[in-house]
Amino acid sequence: MPPFGMFESLSAYPHGFVVLCAALAAAVVLWVLLKLLKAALWILFFGLVLIGVVAVASVFLG
């Protein structure tokens, strides 16, 4: 195990390159999280619609 940490190993790279890669990684993570949030909200929406349809059907057919 080397005696230095991650930031010391990144010191060989230009500072702007490290910042650009970190910003790109953060943007990709944020994009994935927003896609997952959108999918979760659609699932919630269709679940509520399905519950509403079942409730209405049970009242009229019940």
Buried (B, 14 or more C-beta within 10 A) or exposed (E): EEEEEEEEEEEEEEEEEBEEEEEEEEEEEEEEEEEEEEEEEEEEEEEEEEEEEEEEEEEEEE
